[in-house]
Amino acid sequence: MLFGFDLQGWITVVAGVLLALITLFTGYDHVDLFGRVTVRINQQIGVFVLLASLATLVVEAQLASRRRTRDSVDRAREADAAARERDLAGRERNRAAEERERAARRAQRQDRCTLAQLEFQFSANDTTRRRLSDLIALLREYGELA
């Protein structure tokens, strides 16, 4: 933005200035309305009207440029907020998946412990004692991480 105008604002201002110059240098002293009514115009008043219309054009072009800039900033903020929300949702999904995995591992350990207890109760031999001892050592060593 240069002097508060974006590209579209500059195009509007340049077009308005060119139109004003054409109007100024095209001699006129009257306006025909619908081919029937002729209105006489003092050319000195026309110059002031052109200047006032140019001033209005410049102000309106600058306001429109600022509005477009503000809208683009707002869209960028909304896009950033949406991206943050997507990232947060992704992290929440990852946490939930990790929790499900931990729960599955806990259930698997519980099943192994129950199976080892049942094997030991039905067949109390050295092999089942060793398996039960290894399982107890594993649980002591790794706890929740096993």
DSSP file with accessible surface (Angstrom, degrees, kcal/mol):
  #  RESIDUE AA STRUCTURE BP1 BP2  ACC     N-H-->O    O-->H-N    N-H-->O    O-->H-N    TCO  KAPPA ALPHA  PHI   PSI    X-CA   Y-CA   Z-CA
    1    1 A M              0   0  124      0, 0.0     2,-0.5     0, 0.0     5,-0.2   0.000 360.0 360.0 360.0 128.4    0.0    0.0    0.0
    2    2 A L  B >   -A    5   0A 105      3,-1.9     3,-1.6     1,-0.2     8,-0.0  -0.978 360.0 -12.5-119.3 120.9    1.4    3.4   -1.0
    3    3 A F  T 3  S-     0   0  151     -2,-0.5    -1,-0.2     1,-0.3     3,-0.1   0.797 129.4 -56.4  58.9  30.1   -0.2    6.5    0.5
    4    4 A G  T 3  S+     0   0   18      1,-0.2     2,-0.4    61,-0.1    -1,-0.3   0.577 113.6 114.6  82.7  10.0   -3.1    4.3    1.8
    5    5 A F  B <   -A    2   0A  16     -3,-1.6    -3,-1.9    60,-0.1    -1,-0.2  -0.929  49.7-155.4-116.0 137.1   -4.0    2.9   -1.6
    6    6 A D     >  -     0   0   33     -2,-0.4     4,-2.4    55,-0.3     5,-0.2  -0.317  47.9 -83.5 -89.2-174.7   -3.8   -0.7   -2.9
    7    7 A L  H  > S+     0   0  135      1,-0.2     4,-2.4     2,-0.2     5,-0.2   0.928 131.6  48.6 -59.7 -45.3   -3.5   -1.5   -6.6
    8    8 A Q  H  > S+     0   0  109      1,-0.2     4,-2.2     2,-0.2    -1,-0.2   0.887 110.5  52.5 -64.2 -36.4   -7.2   -1.2   -7.2
    9    9 A G  H  > S+     0   0    0      2,-0.2     4,-2.5     1,-0.2    -1,-0.2   0.914 109.1  49.1 -64.0 -42.8   -7.4    2.1   -5.3
   10   10 A W  H  X S+     0   0   82     -4,-2.4     4,-2.9     2,-0.2     5,-0.3   0.903 109.6  51.9 -63.9 -40.3   -4.6    3.5   -7.5
   11   11 A I  H  X S+     0   0  104     -4,-2.4     4,-2.6    -5,-0.2     5,-0.2   0.928 110.5  49.1 -61.5 -42.0   -6.3    2.4  -10.6
   12   12 A T  H  X S+     0   0   47     -4,-2.2     4,-2.5     2,-0.2    -2,-0.2   0.932 113.0  46.5 -62.6 -45.3   -9.5    4.1   -9.4
   13   13 A V  H  X S+     0   0   15     -4,-2.5     4,-2.7     2,-0.2     5,-0.2   0.937 113.3  48.1 -65.4 -45.2   -7.7    7.3   -8.7
   14   14 A V  H  X S+     0   0   76     -4,-2.9     4,-2.7     1,-0.2     5,-0.2   0.927 112.9  48.6 -62.6 -43.3   -5.8    7.4  -12.0
   15   15 A A  H  X S+     0   0   55     -4,-2.6     4,-2.5    -5,-0.3    -1,-0.2   0.911 112.1  49.5 -63.2 -40.9   -9.0    6.7  -13.9
   16   16 A G  H  X S+     0   0   14     -4,-2.5     4,-2.5    -5,-0.2    -2,-0.2   0.903 111.1  48.7 -64.4 -40.9  -10.8    9.5  -12.0
   17   17 A V  H  X S+     0   0   58     -4,-2.7     4,-2.7     2,-0.2    -2,-0.2   0.926 111.9  49.4 -65.4 -43.1   -8.0   12.0  -12.7
   18   18 A L  H  X S+     0   0   99     -4,-2.7     4,-2.6     2,-0.2    -2,-0.2   0.929 111.6  48.7 -62.2 -42.6   -8.0   11.1  -16.4
   19   19 A L  H  X S+     0   0  115     -4,-2.5     4,-2.5     1,-0.2    -2,-0.2   0.915 111.6  49.6 -63.1 -39.9  -11.7   11.5  -16.6
   20   20 A A  H  X S+     0   0   10     -4,-2.5     4,-2.9     2,-0.2    -2,-0.2   0.909 111.0  49.5 -66.2 -40.8  -11.5   14.9  -14.8
   21   21 A L  H  X S+     0   0   77     -4,-2.7     4,-2.7     2,-0.2    -2,-0.2   0.909 111.0  49.3 -65.0 -41.5   -8.8   16.1  -17.1
   22   22 A I  H  X S+     0   0  106     -4,-2.6     4,-1.0    -5,-0.2    -2,-0.2   0.935 114.0  46.2 -61.0 -44.6  -10.8   15.0  -20.2
   23   23 A T  H  < S+     0   0   48     -4,-2.5     3,-0.3    -5,-0.2    -2,-0.2   0.908 113.5  49.2 -64.1 -41.6  -13.8   16.8  -18.8
   24   24 A L  H  < S+     0   0   76     -4,-2.9    -2,-0.2     1,-0.2    -1,-0.2   0.919 115.1  42.2 -65.1 -43.9  -11.8   19.9  -17.9
   25   25 A F  H  < S+     0   0  161     -4,-2.7     2,-0.8    -5,-0.2    -1,-0.2   0.512  95.6  86.3 -87.3  -4.4  -10.1   20.2  -21.3
   26   26 A T  S  < S-     0   0   80     -4,-1.0     2,-0.2    -3,-0.3    -4,-0.0  -0.866  87.5-126.9 -91.2 111.8  -13.3   19.4  -23.2
   27   27 A G        +     0   0   65     -2,-0.8     2,-0.3     2,-0.0    -2,-0.1  -0.399  42.0 160.1 -63.2 127.6  -14.9   22.8  -23.6
   28   28 A Y        +     0   0   58     -2,-0.2     3,-0.1    -4,-0.2    -2,-0.0  -0.995  24.2 165.2-145.4 146.8  -18.4   22.8  -22.4
   29   29 A D  S    S+     0   0   81     -2,-0.3    12,-2.8     1,-0.3     2,-0.3   0.247  72.2  35.3-139.6   5.4  -20.8   25.5  -21.3
   30   30 A H  E     -B   40   0B  72     10,-0.3     2,-0.4    12,-0.0    -1,-0.3  -0.985  61.5-142.3-154.5 161.8  -24.1   23.7  -21.4
   31   31 A V  E     -B   39   0B  59      8,-2.5     8,-3.1    -2,-0.3     2,-0.6  -0.999  14.4-144.7-128.2 130.3  -25.6   20.2  -20.8
   32   32 A D  E     -B   38   0B  91     -2,-0.4     2,-0.6     6,-0.2     6,-0.2  -0.858  12.7-156.5 -94.6 124.0  -28.4   18.7  -23.0
   33   33 A L  E >> S-B   37   0B  78      4,-3.6     4,-2.2    -2,-0.6     3,-1.8  -0.902  73.4 -25.6-104.1 116.2  -30.8   16.7  -21.0
   34   34 A F  T 34 S-     0   0  200     -2,-0.6    -1,-0.2     1,-0.3     4,-0.1   0.718 109.1 -77.0  57.4  22.1  -32.7   14.1  -23.0
   35   35 A G  T 34 S+     0   0   71      2,-0.2    -1,-0.3     1,-0.1     3,-0.1   0.500 128.2  72.5  73.1   2.2  -32.2   16.2  -26.1
   36   36 A R  T <4 S+     0   0  227     -3,-1.8     2,-0.5     1,-0.2    -2,-0.2   0.740  85.9  53.4-116.0 -39.0  -34.9   18.6  -25.1
   37   37 A V  E  <  -B   33   0B  81     -4,-2.2    -4,-3.6     2,-0.0     2,-0.5  -0.883  61.6-161.2-109.6 133.4  -33.7   20.7  -22.2
   38   38 A T  E     -B   32   0B  74     -2,-0.5     2,-0.5    -6,-0.2    -6,-0.2  -0.948   3.7-163.5-113.7 127.8  -30.4   22.6  -22.3
   39   39 A V  E     -B   31   0B  64     -8,-3.1    -8,-2.5    -2,-0.5     2,-0.3  -0.944  14.8-137.4-112.5 126.2  -28.9   23.8  -19.1
   40   40 A R  E     -B   30   0B 178     -2,-0.5     2,-0.4   -10,-0.2   -10,-0.3  -0.628  20.2-163.2 -81.4 137.4  -26.2   26.5  -19.2
   41   41 A I        -     0   0   51    -12,-2.8     2,-0.5    -2,-0.3   -13,-0.0  -0.983  19.0-131.9-126.0 132.7  -23.2   25.9  -17.0
   42   42 A N    >>  -     0   0   88     -2,-0.4     4,-1.6     1,-0.1     3,-0.7  -0.688  18.7-142.3 -77.6 124.8  -20.6   28.4  -15.9
   43   43 A Q  H 3> S+     0   0   94     -2,-0.5     4,-1.5     1,-0.3    -1,-0.1   0.801  97.7  61.1 -64.9 -28.3  -17.2   26.8  -16.5
   44   44 A Q  H 3> S+     0   0  141      1,-0.2     4,-1.2     2,-0.2    -1,-0.3   0.895 104.8  48.5 -65.6 -36.5  -15.7   28.3  -13.4
   45   45 A I  H <> S+     0   0  100     -3,-0.7     4,-2.3     1,-0.2    -2,-0.2   0.899 105.8  59.5 -67.8 -36.1  -18.3   26.4  -11.3
   46   46 A G  H  X S+     0   0    5     -4,-1.6     4,-2.5     1,-0.2    -1,-0.2   0.865 100.1  55.3 -60.4 -37.5  -17.4   23.2  -13.3
   47   47 A V  H  X S+     0   0   58     -4,-1.5     4,-2.5     2,-0.2    -1,-0.2   0.935 109.2  46.8 -63.2 -42.9  -13.8   23.4  -12.1
   48   48 A F  H  X S+     0   0  143     -4,-1.2     4,-2.6     1,-0.2    -2,-0.2   0.893 111.4  51.5 -67.0 -37.5  -14.8   23.5   -8.5
   49   49 A V  H  X S+     0   0   88     -4,-2.3     4,-2.6     2,-0.2    -1,-0.2   0.920 110.2  49.6 -64.9 -41.2  -17.3   20.6   -9.1
   50   50 A L  H  X S+     0   0   25     -4,-2.5     4,-2.5     2,-0.2    -2,-0.2   0.927 111.7  48.1 -62.8 -43.7  -14.5   18.6  -10.7
   51   51 A L  H  X S+     0   0  101     -4,-2.5     4,-2.5     2,-0.2    -2,-0.2   0.918 112.6  48.5 -63.5 -42.0  -12.1   19.3   -7.8
   52   52 A A  H  X S+     0   0   56     -4,-2.6     4,-2.4     2,-0.2    -2,-0.2   0.915 112.1  48.7 -64.6 -40.5  -14.8   18.3   -5.3
   53   53 A S  H  X S+     0   0   57     -4,-2.6     4,-2.5     2,-0.2    -2,-0.2   0.893 110.9  50.7 -68.4 -36.3  -15.6   15.1   -7.2
   54   54 A L  H  X S+     0   0   38     -4,-2.5     4,-2.8     2,-0.2    -2,-0.2   0.917 110.0  49.9 -64.6 -42.9  -11.9   14.2   -7.3
   55   55 A A  H  X S+     0   0   56     -4,-2.5     4,-2.4     2,-0.2     5,-0.2   0.931 112.6  47.3 -60.9 -42.9  -11.5   14.8   -3.6
   56   56 A T  H  X S+     0   0   96     -4,-2.4     4,-2.6     1,-0.2     5,-0.2   0.915 111.7  51.0 -63.9 -41.4  -14.5   12.6   -3.0
   57   57 A L  H  X S+     0   0   43     -4,-2.5     4,-2.7     2,-0.2    -2,-0.2   0.926 110.3  48.8 -61.6 -45.3  -13.1    9.9   -5.4
   58   58 A V  H  X S+     0   0   50     -4,-2.8     4,-2.4     2,-0.2    -2,-0.2   0.935 113.1  46.8 -62.5 -45.4   -9.7    9.9   -3.6
   59   59 A V  H  X S+     0   0   82     -4,-2.4     4,-2.6     1,-0.2    -1,-0.2   0.935 114.0  47.5 -63.5 -45.1  -11.3    9.6   -0.2
   60   60 A E  H  X S+     0   0   95     -4,-2.6     4,-2.6    -5,-0.2    -2,-0.2   0.916 111.8  50.3 -64.8 -39.6  -13.6    6.8   -1.3
   61   61 A A  H  X S+     0   0    2     -4,-2.7     4,-2.3    -5,-0.2   -55,-0.3   0.906 111.5  48.6 -64.7 -39.8  -10.8    4.9   -3.0
   62   62 A Q  H  X S+     0   0   52     -4,-2.4     4,-2.5    -5,-0.2    -2,-0.2   0.924 111.9  48.4 -67.8 -41.9   -8.6    5.2    0.1
   63   63 A L  H  X S+     0   0   97     -4,-2.6     4,-2.4     1,-0.2    -2,-0.2   0.916 112.3  49.2 -62.7 -42.5  -11.5    3.9    2.3
   64   64 A A  H  X S+     0   0    6     -4,-2.6     4,-2.6     2,-0.2    -1,-0.2   0.904 110.2  51.6 -64.6 -38.9  -12.1    1.0   -0.1
   65   65 A S  H  X S+     0   0    0     -4,-2.3     4,-2.5     1,-0.2    -2,-0.2   0.930 111.1  47.1 -62.9 -44.8   -8.4    0.2   -0.1
   66   66 A R  H  X S+     0   0  125     -4,-2.5     4,-2.9     2,-0.2    -1,-0.2   0.896 111.2  51.8 -63.5 -40.3   -8.3    0.1    3.7
   67   67 A R  H  X S+     0   0  111     -4,-2.4     4,-2.7     2,-0.2    -2,-0.2   0.931 110.6  47.8 -63.5 -43.2  -11.5   -2.0    3.8
   68   68 A R  H  X S+     0   0   60     -4,-2.6     4,-2.3     2,-0.2    -2,-0.2   0.918 113.5  48.2 -64.1 -40.9  -10.0   -4.5    1.4
   69   69 A T  H  X S+     0   0   47     -4,-2.5     4,-2.3     2,-0.2    -2,-0.2   0.937 112.5  48.0 -63.8 -45.4   -6.8   -4.6    3.4
   70   70 A R  H  X S+     0   0  138     -4,-2.9     4,-2.7     1,-0.2    -2,-0.2   0.917 111.2  51.5 -62.3 -40.7   -8.7   -5.1    6.7
   71   71 A D  H  X S+     0   0   62     -4,-2.7     4,-2.5     1,-0.2    -1,-0.2   0.905 109.5  49.3 -63.6 -40.7  -10.8   -7.8    5.2
   72   72 A S  H  X S+     0   0   53     -4,-2.3     4,-2.2     2,-0.2    -1,-0.2   0.897 111.4  49.4 -67.7 -37.0   -7.7   -9.7    4.0
   73   73 A V  H  X S+     0   0   60     -4,-2.3     4,-2.5     2,-0.2    -2,-0.2   0.922 111.2  50.2 -64.8 -41.9   -6.1   -9.4    7.4
   74   74 A D  H  X S+     0   0   57     -4,-2.7     4,-2.5     1,-0.2    -2,-0.2   0.912 110.0  49.9 -62.7 -41.5   -9.4  -10.7    9.0
   75   75 A R  H  X S+     0   0  147     -4,-2.5     4,-2.4     2,-0.2    -1,-0.2   0.903 110.2  50.6 -63.5 -39.8   -9.4  -13.6    6.6
   76   76 A A  H  X S+     0   0   51     -4,-2.2     4,-2.4     2,-0.2    -2,-0.2   0.915 110.6  49.1 -64.5 -41.2   -5.8  -14.4    7.4
   77   77 A R  H  X S+     0   0  159     -4,-2.5     4,-2.7     2,-0.2    -2,-0.2   0.913 111.3  49.5 -62.6 -43.7   -6.6  -14.3   11.2
   78   78 A E  H  X S+     0   0  133     -4,-2.5     4,-2.5     2,-0.2    -2,-0.2   0.901 110.6  50.2 -63.1 -39.4   -9.6  -16.6   10.6
   79   79 A A  H  X S+     0   0   56     -4,-2.4     4,-2.4     2,-0.2    -2,-0.2   0.911 111.3  48.9 -64.8 -40.5   -7.4  -19.0    8.6
   80   80 A D  H  X S+     0   0   92     -4,-2.4     4,-2.5     2,-0.2    -2,-0.2   0.913 111.4  49.3 -64.1 -42.5   -4.8  -19.0   11.4
   81   81 A A  H  X S+     0   0   31     -4,-2.7     4,-2.4     2,-0.2    -2,-0.2   0.917 111.2  49.4 -63.6 -40.8   -7.5  -19.7   14.0
   82   82 A A  H  X S+     0   0   34     -4,-2.5     4,-2.5     2,-0.2    -2,-0.2   0.906 110.7  50.5 -65.0 -39.0   -8.9  -22.5   12.0
   83   83 A A  H  X S+     0   0   28     -4,-2.4     4,-2.5     2,-0.2    -2,-0.2   0.908 110.0  50.1 -65.4 -40.9   -5.4  -24.0   11.6
   84   84 A R  H  X S+     0   0  158     -4,-2.5     4,-2.6     2,-0.2    -2,-0.2   0.909 110.7  49.9 -63.0 -40.7   -4.9  -23.8   15.3
   85   85 A E  H  X S+     0   0  135     -4,-2.4     4,-2.6     2,-0.2    -2,-0.2   0.908 110.7  49.4 -64.4 -40.6   -8.2  -25.5   15.9
   86   86 A R  H  X S+     0   0  158     -4,-2.5     4,-2.5     2,-0.2    -2,-0.2   0.910 111.5  49.4 -64.0 -41.6   -7.3  -28.3   13.5
   87   87 A D  H  X S+     0   0   94     -4,-2.5     4,-2.5     2,-0.2    -2,-0.2   0.918 111.7  48.7 -62.4 -43.2   -3.9  -28.7   15.2
   88   88 A L  H  X S+     0   0   85     -4,-2.6     4,-2.4     2,-0.2    -2,-0.2   0.925 111.4  49.3 -62.8 -43.1   -5.6  -28.9   18.6
   89   89 A A  H  X S+     0   0   42     -4,-2.6     4,-2.5     1,-0.2    -1,-0.2   0.902 110.5  51.6 -63.6 -38.6   -8.1  -31.4   17.3
   90   90 A G  H  X S+     0   0   14     -4,-2.5     4,-2.4     2,-0.2    -2,-0.2   0.913 109.7  48.8 -64.2 -42.1   -5.2  -33.5   15.9
   91   91 A R  H  X S+     0   0  126     -4,-2.5     4,-2.7     2,-0.2    -2,-0.2   0.906 110.7  51.2 -64.2 -39.7   -3.4  -33.4   19.2
   92   92 A E  H  X S+     0   0   97     -4,-2.4     4,-2.5     2,-0.2    -2,-0.2   0.911 109.8  49.4 -64.1 -41.4   -6.5  -34.5   21.0
   93   93 A R  H  X S+     0   0  160     -4,-2.5     4,-2.5     2,-0.2    -2,-0.2   0.911 111.1  50.1 -62.6 -41.1   -7.0  -37.4   18.6
   94   94 A N  H  X S+     0   0  100     -4,-2.4     4,-2.6     2,-0.2    -2,-0.2   0.913 110.6  49.1 -63.7 -42.6   -3.4  -38.4   19.1
   95   95 A R  H  X S+     0   0  122     -4,-2.7     4,-2.5     2,-0.2    -1,-0.2   0.914 111.6  49.1 -61.9 -43.3   -3.8  -38.3   22.9
   96   96 A A  H  X S+     0   0   42     -4,-2.5     4,-2.4     2,-0.2    -2,-0.2   0.912 111.4  49.5 -63.0 -40.4   -7.0  -40.4   22.7
   97   97 A A  H  X S+     0   0   26     -4,-2.5     4,-2.4     2,-0.2    -2,-0.2   0.914 111.1  49.6 -65.2 -41.5   -5.2  -42.9   20.4
   98   98 A E  H  X S+     0   0   96     -4,-2.6     4,-2.5     2,-0.2    -2,-0.2   0.904 110.2  50.7 -63.0 -41.1   -2.3  -43.1   22.9
   99   99 A E  H  X S+     0   0   83     -4,-2.5     4,-2.6     2,-0.2    -2,-0.2   0.904 109.5  50.4 -63.9 -40.5   -4.7  -43.7   25.8
  100  100 A R  H  X S+     0   0  160     -4,-2.4     4,-2.5     2,-0.2    -2,-0.2   0.912 110.5  50.1 -62.5 -40.3   -6.4  -46.5   23.8
  101  101 A E  H  X S+     0   0  111     -4,-2.4     4,-2.5     2,-0.2    -2,-0.2   0.914 111.0  48.5 -64.2 -42.2   -3.1  -48.1   23.2
  102  102 A R  H  X S+     0   0   91     -4,-2.5     4,-2.6     2,-0.2    -2,-0.2   0.918 111.5  49.9 -63.0 -42.2   -2.1  -47.9   26.9
  103  103 A A  H  X S+     0   0   42     -4,-2.6     4,-2.6     1,-0.2    -2,-0.2   0.905 110.4  50.3 -63.9 -39.0   -5.5  -49.4   27.8
  104  104 A A  H  X S+     0   0   59     -4,-2.5     4,-2.5     2,-0.2    -2,-0.2   0.913 110.9  48.8 -65.4 -41.0   -5.0  -52.2   25.3
  105  105 A R  H  X S+     0   0   93     -4,-2.5     4,-2.6     2,-0.2    -2,-0.2   0.909 111.3  50.2 -64.6 -40.4   -1.5  -52.9   26.7
  106  106 A R  H  X S+     0   0   83     -4,-2.6     4,-2.7     2,-0.2    -2,-0.2   0.928 111.5  48.2 -62.7 -42.7   -2.9  -52.9   30.3
  107  107 A A  H  X S+     0   0   50     -4,-2.6     4,-2.5     1,-0.2    -2,-0.2   0.905 110.8  51.3 -64.7 -38.7   -5.6  -55.3   29.3
  108  108 A Q  H  X S+     0   0  122     -4,-2.5     4,-2.4     2,-0.2    -1,-0.2   0.919 111.1  47.5 -64.4 -43.1   -3.0  -57.5   27.5
  109  109 A R  H  X S+     0   0   19     -4,-2.6     4,-2.7     2,-0.2    -2,-0.2   0.914 110.9  51.9 -62.0 -42.7   -0.8  -57.6   30.7
  110  110 A Q  H  X S+     0   0  118     -4,-2.7     4,-2.6     1,-0.2    -2,-0.2   0.919 109.8  49.3 -61.6 -41.5   -3.9  -58.4   32.8
  111  111 A D  H  X S+     0   0  110     -4,-2.5     4,-2.7     2,-0.2    -1,-0.2   0.911 110.6  50.1 -63.5 -42.3   -4.7  -61.3   30.5
  112  112 A R  H  X S+     0   0  115     -4,-2.4     4,-2.5     2,-0.2    -2,-0.2   0.909 111.7  48.5 -62.3 -41.0   -1.2  -62.6   30.7
  113  113 A C  H  X S+     0   0   23     -4,-2.7     4,-2.5     2,-0.2    -2,-0.2   0.927 112.4  47.6 -65.2 -44.0   -1.2  -62.4   34.5
  114  114 A T  H  X S+     0   0   53     -4,-2.6     4,-2.5     2,-0.2    -2,-0.2   0.923 112.8  49.1 -63.0 -43.8   -4.6  -64.2   34.7
  115  115 A L  H  X S+     0   0   88     -4,-2.7     4,-2.8     1,-0.2     5,-0.2   0.925 111.2  49.6 -61.6 -43.9   -3.4  -66.9   32.3
  116  116 A A  H  X S+     0   0    6     -4,-2.5     4,-2.3     1,-0.2    -2,-0.2   0.908 111.0  49.8 -63.8 -40.3   -0.2  -67.4   34.3
  117  117 A Q  H  X S+     0   0  108     -4,-2.5     4,-2.5     2,-0.2    -1,-0.2   0.931 112.3  47.3 -62.4 -45.7   -2.1  -67.7   37.5
  118  118 A L  H  X S+     0   0   73     -4,-2.5     4,-2.4     2,-0.2     5,-0.3   0.919 111.7  50.1 -64.1 -43.0   -4.5  -70.2   36.0
  119  119 A E  H  X S+     0   0   56     -4,-2.8     4,-2.6     1,-0.2    -1,-0.2   0.918 112.3  48.3 -60.2 -41.5   -1.7  -72.3   34.5
  120  120 A F  H  < S+     0   0   66     -4,-2.3    -2,-0.2    -5,-0.2    -1,-0.2   0.899 111.7  49.1 -67.4 -38.5    0.1  -72.3   37.9
  121  121 A Q  H  < S+     0   0  140     -4,-2.5     3,-0.3     1,-0.2    -1,-0.2   0.882 119.7  36.9 -69.5 -37.1   -3.0  -73.3   39.8
  122  122 A F  H  < S+     0   0  174     -4,-2.4     2,-0.3     1,-0.3    -2,-0.2   0.782 134.0  21.6 -84.8 -27.7   -3.8  -76.2   37.4
  123  123 A S     <  -     0   0   53     -4,-2.6     2,-1.9    -5,-0.3    -1,-0.3  -0.711  65.9-175.1-143.6  88.2   -0.2  -77.2   36.8
  124  124 A A        +     0   0   55     -3,-0.3     2,-0.2    -2,-0.3    -4,-0.1  -0.486  37.0 133.2 -87.0  72.2    2.2  -76.2   39.5
  125  125 A N  S  > S-     0   0   67     -2,-1.9     4,-2.2     1,-0.0     5,-0.2  -0.600  72.5 -92.7-111.8-178.8    5.5  -77.4   37.8
  126  126 A D  H  > S+     0   0  117      1,-0.2     4,-2.5     2,-0.2     5,-0.2   0.858 121.0  55.4 -65.7 -35.3    8.9  -75.7   37.4
  127  127 A T  H  > S+     0   0   75      2,-0.2     4,-2.5     1,-0.2    -1,-0.2   0.942 111.3  42.5 -65.3 -46.8    8.0  -74.4   33.9
  128  128 A T  H  > S+     0   0   15      2,-0.2     4,-2.6     1,-0.2    -1,-0.2   0.879 113.7  53.0 -69.3 -34.1    4.9  -72.5   35.1
  129  129 A R  H  X S+     0   0  118     -4,-2.2     4,-2.7     2,-0.2    -2,-0.2   0.917 110.6  47.5 -63.0 -43.4    6.7  -71.3   38.2
  130  130 A R  H  X S+     0   0  144     -4,-2.5     4,-2.8     2,-0.2    -2,-0.2   0.924 112.8  48.2 -64.9 -42.8    9.5  -69.9   36.0
  131  131 A R  H  X S+     0   0  121     -4,-2.5     4,-2.4     2,-0.2    -2,-0.2   0.922 113.7  47.2 -62.5 -42.9    7.0  -68.2   33.6
  132  132 A L  H  X S+     0   0   36     -4,-2.6     4,-2.5     2,-0.2    -2,-0.2   0.920 112.6  49.4 -65.6 -40.1    5.1  -66.8   36.6
  133  133 A S  H  X S+     0   0   73     -4,-2.7     4,-2.5     2,-0.2    -2,-0.2   0.914 111.4  49.2 -65.1 -42.1    8.4  -65.6   38.1
  134  134 A D  H  X S+     0   0   98     -4,-2.8     4,-2.6     2,-0.2    -2,-0.2   0.906 111.2  49.9 -63.5 -40.5    9.5  -64.0   34.8
  135  135 A L  H  X S+     0   0   16     -4,-2.4     4,-2.5     2,-0.2    -2,-0.2   0.922 110.7  48.9 -65.1 -41.4    6.1  -62.3   34.5
  136  136 A I  H  X S+     0   0   72     -4,-2.5     4,-2.5     1,-0.2     5,-0.2   0.926 112.1  49.1 -64.3 -41.8    6.4  -60.9   38.1
  137  137 A A  H  X S+     0   0   50     -4,-2.5     4,-2.5     1,-0.2    -2,-0.2   0.917 110.8  50.7 -62.7 -42.8    9.9  -59.7   37.3
  138  138 A L  H  X>S+     0   0   49     -4,-2.6     4,-2.7     2,-0.2     5,-0.5   0.928 111.5  47.2 -61.2 -45.1    8.7  -58.0   34.1
  139  139 A L  H  X5S+     0   0   54     -4,-2.5     4,-1.7     1,-0.2    -2,-0.2   0.894 113.5  48.5 -64.9 -39.5    5.9  -56.3   36.0
  140  140 A R  H  <5S+     0   0  207     -4,-2.5    -1,-0.2    -5,-0.2    -2,-0.2   0.894 116.0  43.9 -65.9 -40.0    8.2  -55.1   38.8
  141  141 A E  H  <5S+     0   0  132     -4,-2.5    -2,-0.2    -5,-0.2    -3,-0.2   0.933 131.3  18.0 -72.4 -47.3   10.8  -53.8   36.3
  142  142 A Y  H ><5S+     0   0  114     -4,-2.7     3,-2.4    -5,-0.2    -3,-0.2   0.653  78.0 178.3-104.6 -18.9    8.5  -52.0   33.8
  143  143 A G  G ><<S+     0   0   32     -4,-1.7     3,-1.1    -5,-0.5    -1,-0.2  -0.260  76.9   2.8  54.9-120.2    5.2  -51.5   35.7
  144  144 A E  G 3  S+     0   0  120      1,-0.2    -1,-0.3    -2,-0.0    -2,-0.1   0.674 129.7  63.0 -71.2 -19.5    2.8  -49.7   33.4
  145  145 A L  G <         0   0  141     -3,-2.4    -1,-0.2    -6,-0.1    -2,-0.2   0.595 360.0 360.0 -84.1 -11.3    5.2  -49.6   30.5
  146  146 A A    <         0   0   30     -3,-1.1   -37,-0.2    -4,-0.2    -7,-0.0  -0.289 360.0 360.0 -70.8 360.0    5.4  -53.4   30.0
